[in-house]
């Protein structure tokens, strides 16, 4: 591989790296997405639960709360645009006693402050109608209709594909060995497929992000 020049080099083709690549590919910047494995989502992304959370868990006022709710709101449209499976099945947080009821009440209040829509507590009779197989000991539940599920691999693949269609270079089976910063601020990445130069480097290496950070 000959030396190549890019505006941005993204290390890691998991869900984060692939989403960043797609977003940047909407600009005029030259982008490369670098992955040490032979496909997307071969690291931590493939092993997550695939739940699109409604947003009631995150503490009020945090970025996690803001983007969790916003992400939940836009995921369905993204699934239609990029053609990946998405099912809004809702979620239930069960309470088995009065202490549990207090906890789901706290989650309800937190979720409402975060802007989660349609969040409510359902009592035992309605809960049985919604899910007959739930333990008889459950006395109530927090119901979040906006919670959904996806396939982590399929979704990551869809974002990466969109980035490539928009002109991103996807370099698979390409491991970064070292990163050097020049006096002019540009970076040189020594990889298994030769040197890659970039004005900016995005570290989206998941569990190996600390290793990439040390290189830089």
Protein Blocks (a to p, Z undefined) as FASTA:
>chain_A
ZZdddfbdcehjafklmmmmmmmmmmmbdcddddfbfbehklmmlmmnoiacfhlmpcgh
iaklmmmmmmmmmmmmmmmmnopacddebpadddfbfklmmmmmmmmmmmmmnopahiac
ddfklmmmmmmmbcfkbgbdcddfkbccddfklmmmmmmmmmmmnopacdehiacfbdcd
dfkopacdddfebcaddfbdcdfehjmmmmmmmmZZ
